[in-house]
Amino acid sequence: MQTDEELMAAYVAGDAGAFRALFDRYAPMLLRMLRRQVASDADARDLVQLAFLHLHRARLDFREGSRVRPWLVTIALNAKREHFRRTGRRRETTLEPERARGEGISSSDQLVAGEEAKRVRAALASLPDNQREVIELHWFEGLPFAEIADAVGANVSAVKVRAHRGYERLRMLLKETSNPGASGNVLAMAEPGDGLP
Amino acid sequence: MDCREIHERLRNHDARALPDVQAHLVGCAACAQLVADEGALARALAPDVVPHDAAPAELESMLGAIQGDIAREQGWQARVRELPTPIRIGIAASVALLPALLALAFGGRADMGVYPLARMLLIVALFVVIAIGAVALGLQPLYARAVPPGLRPALILAAVWLPFILGAIPAAHLDHPASLAGGGADLVPRALRCFAFGMFIPAIPLTILTRFLDRDGHASLVRALLCASAAGLAANLILQVDCPITHPLHLLLGHATIAIVLVAAYGGVGLARTFLAQR
């Protein structure tokens, strides 16, 4: 399988199929990332399209040794920041719960799960942008710190500190807002066998 | 073991502090937070609190839209904005500096012989550095690393205020007959002449050029303001090396107003667009 950088080099050389391969590889991730952050799915789709359009416009800037994934993530994050500046709109924290979790779960369980998901989204939304971006790339997208550092324009140590502080703050926020009596409470759902020895 | 493997275990409800996990946590305070409290935070951040993946049809439709956008990227405007970034910045910087260099090549201001050299060099250096910095940030590609948050506003403010400050401080000298004009009845006509010269020689052409060189077509207000600031300073630069008048009111009215008019015009249009977008 060709690497991202080989695909990008092929695209710069005129291979349109390489662009499609890059799109197939990264559009789902960018869309997922942006859907968590902007006000509507339509905005998220527009920003992904804008990110790939900018990848095309910037293709002659691509140099050997650069990495495509941090490039694309940085473009998407910058496009999102610009979108916020222009529209002033961010992801609402009171969105309807996402689709049902799956079969075999009662509607009351789904309701509780939806409420918990809402609470977690609200906690995520209340983080400072720089911590939230790092957590989303680290936990949800599984990017290594070195790539996250490239994408957000900071050094690796700073990114690690942001992640640590962000996770710490999330834990505090979720503890503060938790209701120990609720059966679906995310911090009270630990199974007995889950824990540390 | 890396962060991804730790996350995978946590997603599978395995928060046991096995030796390889412990070894990772020693150097990764972020994952330590996820593993703390028996992995409760990791469970809370389970994937189903975030939107689901896109459907293939949705992705196909997006790809079609992008391919349509790319197919429309034709003609000289597309070629100009696709130029490598150092070339785009180089073109804009040349247009900002060339008029002043030409003015100097043709002799420069009449009072050059008596103008304090250190003051002249300092002013020119400040104009050049701030103008090039503003144009470089204004044309920065979206993949570029973020700059410190205050740098862009600081450059815009510097570009607007520096000519005012230079006009407000005592005159550089009063030792040349050409420098003594620009006051009294001469104030408005000479100030208007300098304003028009600065505006129409480097400022407006540079503003238009940077709009084409900007890969976003000045859709970003901050980028547009940076380019407008650079254009205002380019105007002040040529006036600094060409206009011999040292009268403070002339400098304030005829020179310093150029940057503020450009920035105010772009800012007004940008704010109106933002207001309309937010409604």
HADDOCK unambig.tbl for C-alpha pairs under 7 A between the chains (distance, minus, plus):
assign (segid A and resid 28 and name CA) (segid B and resid 53 and name CA) 6.52 0.50 0.50
assign (segid A and resid 28 and name CA) (segid B and resid 54 and name CA) 6.27 0.50 0.50
assign (segid A and resid 32 and name CA) (segid B and resid 51 and name CA) 6.53 0.50 0.50
assign (segid A and resid 32 and name CA) (segid B and resid 53 and name CA) 6.25 0.50 0.50
assign (segid A and resid 35 and name CA) (segid B and resid 51 and name CA) 6.61 0.50 0.50
assign (segid A and resid 36 and name CA) (segid B and resid 50 and name CA) 6.38 0.50 0.50
assign (segid A and resid 36 and name CA) (segid B and resid 51 and name CA) 6.72 0.50 0.50
assign (segid A and resid 49 and name CA) (segid B and resid 62 and name CA) 6.66 0.50 0.50
assign (segid A and resid 49 and name CA) (segid B and resid 66 and name CA) 5.74 0.50 0.50
assign (segid A and resid 53 and name CA) (segid B and resid 66 and name CA) 6.49 0.50 0.50
assign (segid A and resid 53 and name CA) (segid B and resid 70 and name CA) 6.81 0.50 0.50
assign (segid A and resid 57 and name CA) (segid B and resid 82 and name CA) 5.07 0.50 0.50
assign (segid A and resid 58 and name CA) (segid B and resid 82 and name CA) 6.11 0.50 0.50
assign (segid A and resid 60 and name CA) (segid B and resid 82 and name CA) 6.86 0.50 0.50
assign (segid A and resid 60 and name CA) (segid B and resid 83 and name CA) 6.77 0.50 0.50
assign (segid A and resid 60 and name CA) (segid B and resid 84 and name CA) 5.50 0.50 0.50
assign (segid A and resid 61 and name CA) (segid B and resid 84 and name CA) 5.04 0.50 0.50
assign (segid A and resid 61 and name CA) (segid B and resid 85 and name CA) 6.46 0.50 0.50
assign (segid A and resid 71 and name CA) (segid B and resid 143 and name CA) 5.24 0.50 0.50
assign (segid A and resid 72 and name CA) (segid B and resid 143 and name CA) 7.00 0.50 0.50
assign (segid A and resid 74 and name CA) (segid B and resid 143 and name CA) 5.22 0.50 0.50
assign (segid A and resid 75 and name CA) (segid B and resid 142 and name CA) 4.93 0.50 0.50
assign (segid A and resid 75 and name CA) (segid B and resid 143 and name CA) 4.70 0.50 0.50
assign (segid A and resid 78 and name CA) (segid B and resid 142 and name CA) 6.09 0.50 0.50
assign (segid A and resid 82 and name CA) (segid B and resid 220 and name CA) 6.65 0.50 0.50
assign (segid A and resid 86 and name CA) (segid B and resid 274 and name CA) 5.18 0.50 0.50
assign (segid A and resid 87 and name CA) (segid B and resid 274 and name CA) 6.19 0.50 0.50
assign (segid A and resid 87 and name CA) (segid B and resid 277 and name CA) 5.65 0.50 0.50
assign (segid A and resid 87 and name CA) (segid B and resid 278 and name CA) 4.94 0.50 0.50
assign (segid A and resid 88 and name CA) (segid B and resid 278 and name CA) 6.61 0.50 0.50
assign (segid A and resid 98 and name CA) (segid B and resid 51 and name CA) 6.46 0.50 0.50
assign (segid A and resid 117 and name CA) (segid B and resid 49 and name CA) 4.68 0.50 0.50
assign (segid A and resid 120 and name CA) (segid B and resid 44 and name CA) 6.81 0.50 0.50
assign (segid A and resid 121 and name CA) (segid B and resid 49 and name CA) 6.87 0.50 0.50
assign (segid A and resid 142 and name CA) (segid B and resid 4 and name CA) 5.65 0.50 0.50
assign (segid A and resid 152 and name CA) (segid B and resid 145 and name CA) 6.77 0.50 0.50
assign (segid A and resid 152 and name CA) (segid B and resid 146 and name CA) 6.89 0.50 0.50
assign (segid A and resid 153 and name CA) (segid B and resid 145 and name CA) 4.32 0.50 0.50
assign (segid A and resid 153 and name CA) (segid B and resid 146 and name CA) 5.10 0.50 0.50
assign (segid A and resid 160 and name CA) (segid B and resid 30 and name CA) 6.63 0.50 0.50
assign (segid A and resid 163 and name CA) (segid B and resid 30 and name CA) 5.48 0.50 0.50
assign (segid A and resid 164 and name CA) (segid B and resid 29 and name CA) 5.66 0.50 0.50
assign (segid A and resid 164 and name CA) (segid B and resid 30 and name CA) 4.05 0.50 0.50
assign (segid A and resid 164 and name CA) (segid B and resid 33 and name CA) 6.78 0.50 0.50
assign (segid A and resid 167 and name CA) (segid B and resid 30 and name CA) 6.65 0.50 0.50
assign (segid A and resid 167 and name CA) (segid B and resid 33 and name CA) 5.99 0.50 0.50
assign (segid A and resid 168 and name CA) (segid B and resid 33 and name CA) 6.11 0.50 0.50
assign (segid A and resid 171 and name CA) (segid B and resid 41 and name CA) 6.10 0.50 0.50
assign (segid A and resid 186 and name CA) (segid B and resid 43 and name CA) 6.91 0.50 0.50
assign (segid A and resid 186 and name CA) (segid B and resid 44 and name CA) 5.15 0.50 0.50
assign (segid A and resid 187 and name CA) (segid B and resid 40 and name CA) 5.31 0.50 0.50
assign (segid A and resid 187 and name CA) (segid B and resid 44 and name CA) 6.86 0.50 0.50
assign (segid A and resid 190 and name CA) (segid B and resid 40 and name CA) 6.55 0.50 0.50
assign (segid A and resid 194 and name CA) (segid B and resid 13 and name CA) 6.08 0.50 0.50
assign (segid A and resid 194 and name CA) (segid B and resid 14 and name CA) 5.97 0.50 0.50
assign (segid A and resid 194 and name CA) (segid B and resid 15 and name CA) 6.16 0.50 0.50
assign (segid A and resid 194 and name CA) (segid B and resid 38 and name CA) 6.71 0.50 0.50
assign (segid A and resid 195 and name CA) (segid B and resid 15 and name CA) 5.93 0.50 0.50
assign (segid A and resid 195 and name CA) (segid B and resid 16 and name CA) 6.20 0.50 0.50
assign (segid A and resid 195 and name CA) (segid B and resid 38 and name CA) 4.45 0.50 0.50
assign (segid A and resid 196 and name CA) (segid B and resid 15 and name CA) 6.21 0.50 0.50
assign (segid A and resid 196 and name CA) (segid B and resid 16 and name CA) 4.75 0.50 0.50
assign (segid A and resid 196 and name CA) (segid B and resid 17 and name CA) 5.91 0.50 0.50
assign (segid A and resid 196 and name CA) (segid B and resid 38 and name CA) 5.71 0.50 0.50
assign (segid A and resid 197 and name CA) (segid B and resid 16 and name CA) 6.71 0.50 0.50
